[in-house]
Amino acid sequence: MIIVLVMTLAGAVGGGVATAQAEGGRPSLDRQLLFYNHSYGVLDRETADAIEHSDYLRDFANFQVRTTTGTGGRTWTGRYLMGRETYLELFGVGDIPGQDGTLGSAGLGLSTERAGDLATVTERLKDEGVADPVSFLQTRDFGDGVPVPWFDAILTTEEYDAFGAWAMEYRPEYFADPRGKTEPASFPGDVGRERYLSDDYRTHLMRDVTSVRLAVTEGDLADTVPLLRAGGFTVRTVAGGGVVAERGGTTIRFDAVTRDQAGLRQIDLSLNRPVKDRHVERIGSSDLVVGPGSHAVWKFAENGTE
């Protein structure tokens, strides 16, 4: 949701980011610095409304519908499925302002677990051909008109077709603010995902996002690969020009497509406990298949169409 917001917060990026390519077999940097935090997709209105009003999802996951106010007073309304360390953010057309609110738009947030690692990622990006990453601060207003610093973030570019990825690091001010309802640090410098998210997932079936599949344009993919590499992911090419990024607990697959085919395609989820039977929940134009076992798969139609 943050890509359109950053356009007013930072200057243009130079450098040849769009020419970066994934190379099969190229080793990633040793220490993992970035981890899958969340991804979002903009769906057709029928599917978004079905998700918002689904009784099944409220039982299946720590499910929320909320409007968030960020930097500069900009707002977005999303449907959230929150896990232990990861979550999913779903929108309908127009729920995010500007270009990000169009059908098939999507995004990916990668976050650090230790304070200071975002600075290291920024330095690593230079070795990946990104001379001047876009940096910005996102704030959050809880509705009382008193914004708090939320997270620092970086992008490889401000130019994109329908997808953007960013690296982020939660701010200590946010963890110190009781309105955020976060958990105490587990170690010095803990800015991790588990601390940020609540433990309410324990009373539901969904635990975490284990895999995500996104259809993106070649240009958007090329701009994303340097960030993945700088974060420590192993990136390999797959048939059709896409890539798969692994390490860190969540597998991220990108299919290279034209803009009209772009969008969130599939989410794989782990469960808190195994289920005996297979359950299929039709939600708008999407299908959530739960079980058997400790796994669920949520498939979305291309650009929200049959």
Salt bridges, closest charged atoms under 4 A:
ASP49 OD1 - ARG45 NH1 3.37
GLU52 OE1 - ARG79 NH2 3.10
GLU85 OE2 - ARG84 NH1 3.48
GLU85 OE1 - ARG193 NH2 3.46
GLU89 OE1 - HIS38 NE2 3.43
ASP95 OD1 - ARG45 NH2 3.14
ASP95 OD2 - ARG79 NH1 3.01
GLU113 OE2 - ARG193 NE 3.02
ASP117 OD1 - ARG31 NH2 2.78
GLU123 OE2 - LYS126 NZ 3.38
GLU128 OE2 - ARG26 NH2 3.22
ASP144 OD2 - ARG179 NH1 2.74
ASP152 OD1 - ARG171 NH1 3.06
GLU173 OE2 - ARG171 NH2 2.83
ASP177 OD2 - ARG179 NH2 2.76
ASP199 OD2 - ARG202 NH2 3.87
GLU246 OE1 - ARG236 NE 3.46
ASP255 OD2 - ARG213 NE 2.66
ASP255 OD1 - ARG253 NE 3.06
ASP255 OD2 - ARG265 NH1 3.88
ASP268 OD2 - HIS295 NE2 3.21
GLU281 OE1 - HIS279 NE2 2.81
ASP287 OD2 - ARG282 NH1 2.69
GLU302 OE2 - ARG265 NH2 3.85
GLU306 OE2 - ARG282 NH2 2.65
